[in-house]
Amino acid sequence: MSTTRTRIGIIGAGPAGLMLSHLLHLEGIDNVILENRSREYAENRIRAGILEYEVAELLRATGLGERMDTVGSRHDGTNFLVDGQLTHIDFFKLTGKHVMLYSQHEVVRDLIAARLAAQGQIIFEASDVAVHDFSTDKPFITYKKDGVESRLDCDIIAGCDGFHGICRPAFPEGMIVEYDREYPFGWLGILAEAPPSNDELIYASHKNGFALLSMRSPTISRLYLQSAPDEPIENWPDDRIWEELAIRLGHDGFSLNTGKIFQKGVTAMRS
């Protein structure tokens, strides 16, 4: 087994792990990221699309905002639709702040490019990752890359691998207290090849259930419908989805743009 050393060992090359690595680099602190997925997967997994003001400012302040400000879209407000009445909330007028429409996978691409340009080390497709002795002053990580077993000694292990990662279950029983709530509904989400039907988001309250009009780019729409948490996606053919979205989002002067749905699924809601 080969052994290397770094100051901070980071598990997970999502936005959290990559941004942490970038910030540590700017402070001259050596670090290594381990990621079990491929670079292609990390850079193309479409997730959240709106960046809050503080996040956008952080990207700008740390040299990562140029592409966001060039190809992203600034939103100065948002919309609430209740009983067919649309109300616009002007963030910028009220607070002097805005949000940015810039998909999470684009942020990941920028972060990966920045880390690699700075000779940062990201080990993609690392398998069998495990954390050891993290309650001592000599923690280490073991993993396999291309079938070869390796060990990474470090001062600190940063678990940035999310709820389903390997770090959370590694804590001894009783060390973490969790407060969990499962909601009696789910979100049926779609990605569609359709220009956004509105310049800014619309959050809709309707007797049939909640709906959200969002977007990922000038040509890709992201939309949601409230559903049962265990709703079989087979119950929702494309035509039914578009019909229900038109009903829940409908208001004076509104026209819903439709197109090819290339991703859809139901997510049970929890916090």
C-alpha atoms as an extended CHARMM CRD file, in Angstrom:
* protein
*
       271  EXT
         1         1  MET       CA              0.0000000000        0.0000000000        0.0000000000  PROA      1               0.0000000000
         2         2  SER       CA              1.4180000000        3.3780000000       -1.0370000000  PROA      2               0.0000000000
         3         3  THR       CA              1.2210000000        6.2180000000        1.5030000000  PROA      3               0.0000000000
         4         4  THR       CA              1.1110000000        9.9580000000        0.8670000000  PROA      4               0.0000000000
         5         5  ARG       CA              0.4720000000       12.9380000000        3.1400000000  PROA      5               0.0000000000
         6         6  THR       CA             -1.4830000000       16.1750000000        3.0040000000  PROA      6               0.0000000000
         7         7  ARG       CA             -2.7710000000       18.7130000000        5.5190000000  PROA      7               0.0000000000
         8         8  ILE       CA             -6.4880000000       18.2800000000        4.7910000000  PROA      8               0.0000000000
         9         9  GLY       CA             -8.0800000000       15.1890000000        3.2780000000  PROA      9               0.0000000000
        10        10  ILE       CA            -11.4320000000       16.0560000000        1.6750000000  PROA      10              0.0000000000
        11        11  ILE       CA            -14.0500000000       13.4170000000        0.9070000000  PROA      11              0.0000000000
        12        12  GLY       CA            -16.3220000000       14.4580000000       -1.9520000000  PROA      12              0.0000000000
        13        13  ALA       CA            -15.8560000000       16.6060000000       -5.0820000000  PROA      13              0.0000000000
        14        14  GLY       CA            -19.2330000000       18.3260000000       -4.9540000000  PROA      14              0.0000000000
        15        15  PRO       CA            -19.5900000000       22.0930000000       -4.5200000000  PROA      15              0.0000000000
        16        16  ALA       CA            -18.7570000000       21.9210000000       -0.7790000000  PROA      16              0.0000000000
        17        17  GLY       CA            -15.6050000000       19.8360000000       -1.1010000000  PROA      17              0.0000000000
        18        18  LEU       CA            -14.3350000000       21.7120000000       -4.1470000000  PROA      18              0.0000000000
        19        19  MET       CA            -14.9610000000       25.1560000000       -2.6550000000  PROA      19              0.0000000000
        20        20  LEU       CA            -13.2840000000       24.1210000000        0.6000000000  PROA      20              0.0000000000
        21        21  SER       CA            -10.2830000000       22.9070000000       -1.3900000000  PROA      21              0.0000000000
        22        22  HSD       CA            -10.1610000000       26.1840000000       -3.3190000000  PROA      22              0.0000000000
        23        23  LEU       CA            -10.3540000000       28.3180000000       -0.1650000000  PROA      23              0.0000000000
        24        24  LEU       CA             -7.6560000000       26.2420000000        1.5470000000  PROA      24              0.0000000000
        25        25  HSD       CA             -5.4390000000       26.6340000000       -1.5270000000  PROA      25              0.0000000000
        26        26  LEU       CA             -5.8400000000       30.4170000000       -1.4210000000  PROA      26              0.0000000000
        27        27  GLU       CA             -4.5590000000       30.2960000000        2.1770000000  PROA      27              0.0000000000
        28        28  GLY       CA             -1.6240000000       28.0970000000        1.1900000000  PROA      28              0.0000000000
        29        29  ILE       CA             -2.9830000000       24.9640000000        2.9050000000  PROA      29              0.0000000000
        30        30  ASP       CA             -2.2470000000       21.6990000000        1.1240000000  PROA      30              0.0000000000
        31        31  ASN       CA             -5.2150000000       19.3960000000        0.5090000000  PROA      31              0.0000000000
        32        32  VAL       CA             -6.3550000000       16.3950000000       -1.5290000000  PROA      32              0.0000000000
        33        33  ILE       CA             -9.9130000000       15.5650000000       -2.6730000000  PROA      33              0.0000000000
        34        34  LEU       CA            -11.1790000000       11.9900000000       -3.0260000000  PROA      34              0.0000000000
        35        35  GLU       CA            -14.2780000000       11.4220000000       -5.1710000000  PROA      35              0.0000000000
        36        36  ASN       CA            -15.8700000000        8.0740000000       -5.9690000000  PROA      36              0.0000000000
        37        37  ARG       CA            -17.5000000000        9.2880000000       -9.2010000000  PROA      37              0.0000000000
        38        38  SER       CA            -15.8380000000       10.1660000000      -12.4940000000  PROA      38              0.0000000000
        39        39  ARG       CA            -14.9840000000       13.7320000000      -13.4770000000  PROA      39              0.0000000000
        40        40  GLU       CA            -17.5210000000       13.4830000000      -16.3080000000  PROA      40              0.0000000000
        41        41  TYR       CA            -20.2840000000       12.5350000000      -13.8560000000  PROA      41              0.0000000000
        42        42  ALA       CA            -19.3760000000       15.3230000000      -11.4340000000  PROA      42              0.0000000000
        43        43  GLU       CA            -19.3500000000       17.9620000000      -14.1600000000  PROA      43              0.0000000000
        44        44  ASN       CA            -22.6170000000       16.9370000000      -15.8150000000  PROA      44              0.0000000000
        45        45  ARG       CA            -24.9580000000       16.0060000000      -12.9620000000  PROA      45              0.0000000000
        46        46  ILE       CA            -27.6690000000       18.6610000000      -13.1400000000  PROA      46              0.0000000000
        47        47  ARG       CA            -28.8220000000       19.7290000000       -9.7020000000  PROA      47              0.0000000000
        48        48  ALA       CA            -29.8390000000       23.0790000000       -8.1560000000  PROA      48              0.0000000000
        49        49  GLY       CA            -29.8890000000       26.1710000000      -10.3570000000  PROA      49              0.0000000000
        50        50  ILE       CA            -30.1510000000       29.2890000000       -8.1780000000  PROA      50              0.0000000000
        51        51  LEU       CA            -27.1530000000       30.7420000000       -6.3290000000  PROA      51              0.0000000000
        52        52  GLU       CA            -27.9390000000       32.9580000000       -3.3630000000  PROA      52              0.0000000000
        53        53  TYR       CA            -26.3180000000       36.3960000000       -3.2710000000  PROA      53              0.0000000000
        54        54  GLU       CA            -23.6650000000       35.4410000000       -0.7090000000  PROA      54              0.0000000000
        55        55  VAL       CA            -22.6090000000       32.4050000000       -2.7640000000  PROA      55              0.0000000000
        56        56  ALA       CA            -22.3430000000       34.4430000000       -5.9610000000  PROA      56              0.0000000000
        57        57  GLU       CA            -20.2850000000       37.0640000000       -4.1230000000  PROA      57              0.0000000000
        58        58  LEU       CA            -17.9790000000       34.3670000000       -2.7430000000  PROA      58              0.0000000000
        59        59  LEU       CA            -17.3610000000       33.0440000000       -6.2530000000  PROA      59              0.0000000000
        60        60  ARG       CA            -16.5540000000       36.5400000000       -7.4700000000  PROA      60              0.0000000000
        61        61  ALA       CA            -14.2970000000       37.3300000000       -4.4950000000  PROA      61              0.0000000000
        62        62  THR       CA            -12.2570000000       34.1550000000       -4.9690000000  PROA      62              0.0000000000
        63        63  GLY       CA            -11.7140000000       34.5140000000       -8.7220000000  PROA      63              0.0000000000
        64        64  LEU       CA            -14.4530000000       32.1310000000       -9.8630000000  PROA      64              0.0000000000
        65        65  GLY       CA            -17.2280000000       34.4850000000      -10.9560000000  PROA      65              0.0000000000
        66        66  GLU       CA            -16.2590000000       35.4310000000      -14.5100000000  PROA      66              0.0000000000
        67        67  ARG       CA            -18.1130000000       32.6480000000      -16.3630000000  PROA      67              0.0000000000
        68        68  MET       CA            -21.0780000000       32.8990000000      -13.9790000000  PROA      68              0.0000000000
        69        69  ASP       CA            -21.4350000000       36.6140000000      -14.7680000000  PROA      69              0.0000000000
        70        70  THR       CA            -20.9720000000       35.9880000000      -18.5000000000  PROA      70              0.0000000000
        71        71  VAL       CA            -23.3490000000       33.0750000000      -19.1490000000  PROA      71              0.0000000000
        72        72  GLY       CA            -25.4570000000       33.0680000000      -15.9760000000  PROA      72              0.0000000000
        73        73  SER       CA            -28.6060000000       35.1140000000      -15.4940000000  PROA      73              0.0000000000
        74        74  ARG       CA            -29.1140000000       37.6720000000      -12.7600000000  PROA      74              0.0000000000
        75        75  HSD       CA            -32.5040000000       37.5530000000      -11.0400000000  PROA      75              0.0000000000
        76        76  ASP       CA            -33.4890000000       40.6400000000       -9.0560000000  PROA      76              0.0000000000
        77        77  GLY       CA            -36.6420000000       39.0390000000       -7.6760000000  PROA      77              0.0000000000
        78        78  THR       CA            -39.0870000000       36.1490000000       -7.6870000000  PROA      78              0.0000000000
        79        79  ASN       CA            -42.8220000000       35.5030000000       -7.9700000000  PROA      79              0.0000000000
        80        80  PHE       CA            -45.5230000000       33.9540000000       -5.7780000000  PROA      80              0.0000000000
        81        81  LEU       CA            -48.7230000000       32.7480000000       -7.4030000000  PROA      81              0.0000000000
        82        82  VAL       CA            -51.6520000000       32.2280000000       -4.9990000000  PROA      82              0.0000000000
        83        83  ASP       CA            -55.1850000000       31.5400000000       -6.1830000000  PROA      83              0.0000000000
        84        84  GLY       CA            -54.3020000000       32.7740000000       -9.6440000000  PROA      84              0.0000000000
        85        85  GLN       CA            -52.9040000000       36.1000000000       -8.3940000000  PROA      85              0.0000000000
        86        86  LEU       CA            -49.2300000000       36.7610000000       -9.1680000000  PROA      86              0.0000000000
        87        87  THR       CA            -47.1420000000       38.8300000000       -6.7370000000  PROA      87              0.0000000000
        88        88  HSD       CA            -43.6090000000       39.8990000000       -7.5920000000  PROA      88              0.0000000000
        89        89  ILE       CA            -41.0320000000       40.2550000000       -4.7990000000  PROA      89              0.0000000000
        90        90  ASP       CA            -38.2610000000       42.6820000000       -5.7950000000  PROA      90              0.0000000000
        91        91  PHE       CA            -35.1260000000       41.4770000000       -3.9640000000  PROA      91              0.0000000000
        92        92  PHE       CA            -32.9160000000       44.2490000000       -5.2920000000  PROA      92              0.0000000000
        93        93  LYS       CA            -35.3240000000       47.0790000000       -4.4500000000  PROA      93              0.0000000000
        94        94  LEU       CA            -35.8890000000       45.7270000000       -0.9470000000  PROA      94              0.0000000000
        95        95  THR       CA            -32.3650000000       44.5930000000       -0.0370000000  PROA      95              0.0000000000
        96        96  GLY       CA            -29.9220000000       45.7240000000       -2.7210000000  PROA      96              0.0000000000
        97        97  LYS       CA            -29.1510000000       42.0690000000       -3.4150000000  PROA      97              0.0000000000
        98        98  HSD       CA            -29.8560000000       39.6080000000       -6.2200000000  PROA      98              0.0000000000
        99        99  VAL       CA            -29.5570000000       35.9040000000       -6.9640000000  PROA      99              0.0000000000
       100       100  MET       CA            -27.9100000000       34.2130000000       -9.9520000000  PROA      100             0.0000000000
       101       101  LEU       CA            -29.3460000000       31.5390000000      -12.2060000000  PROA      101             0.0000000000
       102       102  TYR       CA            -26.2450000000       29.3850000000      -12.7020000000  PROA      102             0.0000000000
       103       103  SER       CA            -26.5860000000       25.6390000000      -12.4730000000  PROA      103             0.0000000000
       104       104  GLN       CA            -24.6870000000       23.7160000000       -9.7910000000  PROA      104             0.0000000000
       105       105  HSD       CA            -22.9110000000       21.5620000000      -12.3510000000  PROA      105             0.0000000000
       106       106  GLU       CA            -21.5110000000       24.7290000000      -13.9610000000  PROA      106             0.0000000000
       107       107  VAL       CA            -20.1280000000       25.8100000000      -10.5710000000  PROA      107             0.0000000000
       108       108  VAL       CA            -18.5640000000       22.3550000000      -10.2130000000  PROA      108             0.0000000000
       109       109  ARG       CA            -16.9580000000       22.6850000000      -13.6500000000  PROA      109             0.0000000000
       110       110  ASP       CA            -15.4710000000       26.0630000000      -12.7030000000  PROA      110             0.0000000000
       111       111  LEU       CA            -14.1600000000       24.7540000000       -9.3900000000  PROA      111             0.0000000000
       112       112  ILE       CA            -12.6010000000       21.6450000000      -10.9240000000  PROA      112             0.0000000000
       113       113  ALA       CA            -10.9310000000       23.7300000000      -13.6370000000  PROA      113             0.0000000000
       114       114  ALA       CA             -9.5530000000       26.1400000000      -11.0400000000  PROA      114             0.0000000000
       115       115  ARG       CA             -8.2020000000       23.3890000000       -8.8040000000  PROA      115             0.0000000000
       116       116  LEU       CA             -6.5140000000       21.5360000000      -11.6590000000  PROA      116             0.0000000000
       117       117  ALA       CA             -5.0740000000       24.7720000000      -13.0750000000  PROA      117             0.0000000000
       118       118  ALA       CA             -3.5080000000       25.3930000000       -9.6490000000  PROA      118             0.0000000000
       119       119  GLN       CA             -2.0530000000       21.8550000000       -9.6250000000  PROA      119             0.0000000000
       120       120  GLY       CA             -4.5970000000       20.7790000000       -7.0270000000  PROA      120             0.0000000000
       121       121  GLN       CA             -5.0700000000       17.0540000000       -6.5660000000  PROA      121             0.0000000000
       122       122  ILE       CA             -8.5130000000       15.5520000000       -7.1650000000  PROA      122             0.0000000000
       123       123  ILE       CA             -8.5880000000       11.7550000000       -7.2310000000  PROA      123             0.0000000000
       124       124  PHE       CA            -11.6820000000       10.7700000000       -9.1990000000  PROA      124             0.0000000000
       125       125  GLU       CA            -13.1310000000        7.2370000000       -9.2280000000  PROA      125             0.0000000000
       126       126  ALA       CA            -11.6050000000        6.4230000000       -5.8490000000  PROA      126             0.0000000000
       127       127  SER       CA            -13.2690000000        3.2560000000       -4.5590000000  PROA      127             0.0000000000
       128       128  ASP       CA            -13.4980000000        1.6310000000       -1.1140000000  PROA      128             0.0000000000
       129       129  VAL       CA            -12.8610000000        4.9770000000        0.5750000000  PROA      129             0.0000000000
       130       130  ALA       CA            -12.7410000000        4.7090000000        4.3770000000  PROA      130             0.0000000000
       131       131  VAL       CA            -11.8070000000        7.1390000000        7.1590000000  PROA      131             0.0000000000
       132       132  HSD       CA             -9.7200000000        6.0280000000       10.1450000000  PROA      132             0.0000000000
       133       133  ASP       CA             -8.6810000000        7.4220000000       13.5490000000  PROA      133             0.0000000000
       134       134  PHE       CA            -10.4340000000       10.7530000000       12.9200000000  PROA      134             0.0000000000
       135       135  SER       CA            -10.8460000000       11.3210000000       16.6650000000  PROA      135             0.0000000000
       136       136  THR       CA             -7.0510000000       11.3390000000       17.0680000000  PROA      136             0.0000000000
       137       137  ASP       CA             -4.3620000000       13.7490000000       15.8980000000  PROA      137             0.0000000000
       138       138  LYS       CA             -3.2690000000       11.2830000000       13.2040000000  PROA      138             0.0000000000
       139       139  PRO       CA             -6.3040000000       10.5290000000       11.0300000000  PROA      139             0.0000000000
       140       140  PHE       CA             -5.9240000000        8.8190000000        7.6830000000  PROA      140             0.0000000000
       141       141  ILE       CA             -7.9580000000        7.7300000000        4.6750000000  PROA      141             0.0000000000
       142       142  THR       CA             -7.6630000000        4.5180000000        2.7180000000  PROA      142             0.0000000000
       143       143  TYR       CA             -8.9190000000        4.0240000000       -0.8190000000  PROA      143             0.0000000000
       144       144  LYS       CA             -8.3610000000        2.1900000000       -4.0870000000  PROA      144             0.0000000000
       145       145  LYS       CA             -7.5740000000        3.7700000000       -7.4280000000  PROA      145             0.0000000000
       146       146  ASP       CA             -7.3700000000        1.5510000000      -10.5120000000  PROA      146             0.0000000000
       147       147  GLY       CA             -7.2590000000       -1.4520000000       -8.1850000000  PROA      147             0.0000000000
       148       148  VAL       CA             -4.2460000000       -0.1610000000       -6.2360000000  PROA      148             0.0000000000
       149       149  GLU       CA             -4.6760000000        0.3290000000       -2.4620000000  PROA      149             0.0000000000
       150       150  SER       CA             -3.4480000000        3.6570000000       -1.0890000000  PROA      150             0.0000000000
       151       151  ARG       CA             -3.3430000000        5.5210000000        2.1940000000  PROA      151             0.0000000000
       152       152  LEU       CA             -3.5970000000        9.2880000000        2.7010000000  PROA      152             0.0000000000
       153       153  ASP       CA             -2.3110000000       10.6140000000        6.0360000000  PROA      153             0.0000000000
       154       154  CYS       CA             -3.5950000000       14.0500000000        7.0460000000  PROA      154             0.0000000000
       155       155  ASP       CA             -4.1390000000       16.4260000000        9.9610000000  PROA      155             0.0000000000
       156       156  ILE       CA             -7.8850000000       16.7800000000        9.3870000000  PROA      156             0.0000000000
       157       157  ILE       CA            -10.4960000000       14.8650000000        7.4090000000  PROA      157             0.0000000000
       158       158  ALA       CA            -13.3030000000       16.9850000000        5.9320000000  PROA      158             0.0000000000
       159       159  GLY       CA            -16.4010000000       14.9320000000        5.1820000000  PROA      159             0.0000000000
       160       160  CYS       CA            -18.0610000000       16.7560000000        2.2690000000  PROA      160             0.0000000000
       161       161  ASP       CA            -19.7700000000       13.7030000000        0.7980000000  PROA      161             0.0000000000
       162       162  GLY       CA            -23.3530000000       14.4720000000        1.7900000000  PROA      162             0.0000000000
       163       163  PHE       CA            -26.1050000000       12.5540000000        3.4970000000  PROA      163             0.0000000000
       164       164  HSD       CA            -25.4460000000        9.2840000000        1.6720000000  PROA      164             0.0000000000
       165       165  GLY       CA            -21.6460000000        9.4260000000        1.8960000000  PROA      165             0.0000000000
       166       166  ILE       CA            -19.2270000000        7.3330000000        3.9620000000  PROA      166             0.0000000000
       167       167  CYS       CA            -18.3240000000        9.9720000000        6.5710000000  PROA      167             0.0000000000
       168       168  ARG       CA            -21.6780000000       10.3440000000        8.3210000000  PROA      168             0.0000000000
       169       169  PRO       CA            -22.0650000000        6.6310000000        9.2180000000  PROA      169             0.0000000000
       170       170  ALA       CA            -18.4060000000        6.4750000000       10.3240000000  PROA      170             0.0000000000
       171       171  PHE       CA            -19.1450000000        8.3890000000       13.5300000000  PROA      171             0.0000000000
       172       172  PRO       CA            -19.6220000000        6.1770000000       16.6080000000  PROA      172             0.0000000000
       173       173  GLU       CA            -23.1960000000        5.6720000000       17.7610000000  PROA      173             0.0000000000
       174       174  GLY       CA            -24.3430000000        8.4950000000       20.0230000000  PROA      174             0.0000000000
       175       175  MET       CA            -21.8280000000       11.0570000000       18.7800000000  PROA      175             0.0000000000
       176       176  ILE       CA            -24.2940000000       12.6520000000       16.3580000000  PROA      176             0.0000000000
       177       177  VAL       CA            -27.8340000000       13.6900000000       17.2630000000  PROA      177             0.0000000000
       178       178  GLU       CA            -30.1300000000       13.8460000000       14.2460000000  PROA      178             0.0000000000
       179       179  TYR       CA            -33.4750000000       15.6110000000       13.9540000000  PROA      179             0.0000000000
       180       180  ASP       CA            -35.3310000000       14.2630000000       10.9590000000  PROA      180             0.0000000000
       181       181  ARG       CA            -38.7420000000       15.0740000000        9.5160000000  PROA      181             0.0000000000
       182       182  GLU       CA            -40.4170000000       13.3150000000        6.6100000000  PROA      182             0.0000000000
       183       183  TYR       CA            -43.1820000000       15.2100000000        4.8500000000  PROA      183             0.0000000000
       184       184  PRO       CA            -46.3820000000       13.6310000000        3.5110000000  PROA      184             0.0000000000
       185       185  PHE       CA            -45.6450000000       14.7260000000       -0.0570000000  PROA      185             0.0000000000
       186       186  GLY       CA            -43.0000000000       14.5200000000       -2.7380000000  PROA      186             0.0000000000
       187       187  TRP       CA            -41.7450000000       16.6250000000       -5.6280000000  PROA      187             0.0000000000
       188       188  LEU       CA            -42.1570000000       15.3860000000       -9.1720000000  PROA      188             0.0000000000
       189       189  GLY       CA            -39.3350000000       17.1720000000      -10.9850000000  PROA      189             0.0000000000
       190       190  ILE       CA            -38.6450000000       17.4080000000      -14.6980000000  PROA      190             0.0000000000
       191       191  LEU       CA            -35.9780000000       18.8120000000      -16.9880000000  PROA      191             0.0000000000
       192       192  ALA       CA            -37.2850000000       19.7530000000      -20.4070000000  PROA      192             0.0000000000
       193       193  GLU       CA            -35.9370000000       21.1190000000      -23.6680000000  PROA      193             0.0000000000
       194       194  ALA       CA            -38.1670000000       24.1770000000      -23.4550000000  PROA      194             0.0000000000
       195       195  PRO       CA            -37.3420000000       27.8720000000      -23.0900000000  PROA      195             0.0000000000
       196       196  PRO       CA            -38.3310000000       29.1670000000      -19.6350000000  PROA      196             0.0000000000
       197       197  SER       CA            -41.9040000000       30.4500000000      -19.5990000000  PROA      197             0.0000000000
       198       198  ASN       CA            -41.0240000000       33.3830000000      -17.3460000000  PROA      198             0.0000000000
       199       199  ASP       CA            -37.9710000000       35.5550000000      -16.7350000000  PROA      199             0.0000000000
       200       200  GLU       CA            -37.9270000000       34.6710000000      -13.0210000000  PROA      200             0.0000000000
       201       201  LEU       CA            -39.1140000000       31.7890000000      -10.8560000000  PROA      201             0.0000000000
       202       202  ILE       CA            -42.7790000000       31.2830000000       -9.9990000000  PROA      202             0.0000000000
       203       203  TYR       CA            -43.7670000000       29.5080000000       -6.7790000000  PROA      203             0.0000000000
       204       204  ALA       CA            -47.4120000000       28.4880000000       -7.1380000000  PROA      204             0.0000000000
       205       205  SER       CA            -49.9470000000       27.5440000000       -4.4670000000  PROA      205             0.0000000000
       206       206  HSD       CA            -52.9380000000       25.7620000000       -6.0250000000  PROA      206             0.0000000000
       207       207  LYS       CA            -55.7520000000       23.5830000000       -4.7110000000  PROA      207             0.0000000000
       208       208  ASN       CA            -54.2340000000       20.6860000000       -6.7100000000  PROA      208             0.0000000000
       209       209  GLY       CA            -50.8810000000       21.1730000000       -4.9390000000  PROA      209             0.0000000000
       210       210  PHE       CA            -47.6810000000       23.1860000000       -5.1540000000  PROA      210             0.0000000000
       211       211  ALA       CA            -45.8580000000       23.8710000000       -8.4300000000  PROA      211             0.0000000000
       212       212  LEU       CA            -42.5800000000       25.5880000000       -9.2570000000  PROA      212             0.0000000000
       213       213  LEU       CA            -41.4270000000       27.0980000000      -12.5110000000  PROA      213             0.0000000000
       214       214  SER       CA            -37.6460000000       27.3030000000      -12.6280000000  PROA      214             0.0000000000
       215       215  MET       CA            -34.9580000000       27.0480000000      -15.2860000000  PROA      215             0.0000000000
       216       216  ARG       CA            -31.4000000000       25.9280000000      -15.9110000000  PROA      216             0.0000000000
       217       217  SER       CA            -30.5180000000       27.8520000000      -19.0830000000  PROA      217             0.0000000000
       218       218  PRO       CA            -32.2010000000       29.8960000000      -21.8550000000  PROA      218             0.0000000000
       219       219  THR       CA            -33.2310000000       26.6040000000      -23.4760000000  PROA      219             0.0000000000
       220       220  ILE       CA            -33.7580000000       24.2520000000      -20.4920000000  PROA      220             0.0000000000
       221       221  SER       CA            -36.6660000000       24.4740000000      -18.0500000000  PROA      221             0.0000000000
       222       222  ARG       CA            -36.8170000000       22.8990000000      -14.5900000000  PROA      222             0.0000000000
       223       223  LEU       CA            -40.3120000000       22.4090000000      -13.2070000000  PROA      223             0.0000000000
       224       224  TYR       CA            -41.8490000000       20.7070000000      -10.1900000000  PROA      224             0.0000000000
       225       225  LEU       CA            -45.2400000000       19.3890000000       -9.1200000000  PROA      225             0.0000000000
       226       226  GLN       CA            -46.2610000000       18.3590000000       -5.6160000000  PROA      226             0.0000000000
       227       227  SER       CA            -47.1770000000       14.6790000000       -5.5650000000  PROA      227             0.0000000000
       228       228  ALA       CA            -47.4680000000       11.7270000000       -3.2110000000  PROA      228             0.0000000000
       229       229  PRO       CA            -44.0270000000       10.7770000000       -1.8310000000  PROA      229             0.0000000000
       230       230  ASP       CA            -44.3290000000        7.2320000000       -3.2070000000  PROA      230             0.0000000000
       231       231  GLU       CA            -45.9730000000        8.2310000000       -6.4810000000  PROA      231             0.0000000000
       232       232  PRO       CA            -44.9620000000        5.8430000000       -9.3060000000  PROA      232             0.0000000000
       233       233  ILE       CA            -43.4500000000        7.9310000000      -12.0770000000  PROA      233             0.0000000000
       234       234  GLU       CA            -45.2980000000        5.6900000000      -14.5350000000  PROA      234             0.0000000000
       235       235  ASN       CA            -48.5030000000        7.4280000000      -13.3950000000  PROA      235             0.0000000000
       236       236  TRP       CA            -47.2020000000       10.6460000000      -14.9330000000  PROA      236             0.0000000000
       237       237  PRO       CA            -46.8220000000       10.4550000000      -18.7200000000  PROA      237             0.0000000000
       238       238  ASP       CA            -45.4450000000       13.6170000000      -20.2920000000  PROA      238             0.0000000000
       239       239  ASP       CA            -48.8240000000       14.9020000000      -21.4910000000  PROA      239             0.0000000000
       240       240  ARG       CA            -50.2870000000       14.6720000000      -17.9840000000  PROA      240             0.0000000000
       241       241  ILE       CA            -47.2990000000       16.5460000000      -16.5050000000  PROA      241             0.0000000000
       242       242  TRP       CA            -47.6380000000       19.4430000000      -18.9450000000  PROA      242             0.0000000000
       243       243  GLU       CA            -51.4030000000       19.5700000000      -18.4490000000  PROA      243             0.0000000000
       244       244  GLU       CA            -51.0880000000       19.7510000000      -14.6640000000  PROA      244             0.0000000000
       245       245  LEU       CA            -48.3010000000       22.3320000000      -14.7930000000  PROA      245             0.0000000000
       246       246  ALA       CA            -50.4650000000       24.5360000000      -17.0210000000  PROA      246             0.0000000000
       247       247  ILE       CA            -53.3110000000       24.2700000000      -14.5040000000  PROA      247             0.0000000000
       248       248  ARG       CA            -51.2660000000       25.0270000000      -11.3960000000  PROA      248             0.0000000000
       249       249  LEU       CA            -49.1720000000       27.7950000000      -12.9660000000  PROA      249             0.0000000000
       250       250  GLY       CA            -51.9930000000       29.3750000000      -14.9220000000  PROA      250             0.0000000000
       251       251  HSD       CA            -52.7350000000       33.1000000000      -14.5300000000  PROA      251             0.0000000000
       252       252  ASP       CA            -53.6300000000       36.0810000000      -16.7000000000  PROA      252             0.0000000000
       253       253  GLY       CA            -51.3530000000       36.4240000000      -19.7180000000  PROA      253             0.0000000000
       254       254  PHE       CA            -49.3180000000       33.2910000000      -18.9110000000  PROA      254             0.0000000000
       255       255  SER       CA            -48.4010000000       30.7170000000      -21.5480000000  PROA      255             0.0000000000
       256       256  LEU       CA            -46.4780000000       27.5600000000      -20.6140000000  PROA      256             0.0000000000
       257       257  ASN       CA            -43.6630000000       26.5890000000      -22.9810000000  PROA      257             0.0000000000
       258       258  THR       CA            -43.4750000000       22.8240000000      -23.4710000000  PROA      258             0.0000000000
       259       259  GLY       CA            -40.8850000000       20.5450000000      -25.0180000000  PROA      259             0.0000000000
       260       260  LYS       CA            -39.1550000000       17.2110000000      -24.7930000000  PROA      260             0.0000000000
       261       261  ILE       CA            -38.8510000000       15.9790000000      -21.1890000000  PROA      261             0.0000000000
       262       262  PHE       CA            -35.4470000000       14.3180000000      -20.8600000000  PROA      262             0.0000000000
       263       263  GLN       CA            -35.4050000000       13.7260000000      -17.1030000000  PROA      263             0.0000000000
       264       264  LYS       CA            -38.1510000000       13.1570000000      -14.5560000000  PROA      264             0.0000000000
       265       265  GLY       CA            -38.5190000000       11.5790000000      -11.1330000000  PROA      265             0.0000000000
       266       266  VAL       CA            -40.2890000000       11.7990000000       -7.7900000000  PROA      266             0.0000000000
       267       267  THR       CA            -38.3300000000       12.7760000000       -4.6780000000  PROA      267             0.0000000000
       268       268  ALA       CA            -39.8030000000       12.2440000000       -1.2110000000  PROA      268             0.0000000000
       269       269  MET       CA            -39.3620000000       15.4380000000        0.8150000000  PROA      269             0.0000000000
       270       270  ARG       CA            -37.5220000000       15.3940000000        4.1230000000  PROA      270             0.0000000000
       271       271  SER       CA            -35.4550000000       17.7110000000        6.3020000000  PROA      271             0.0000000000
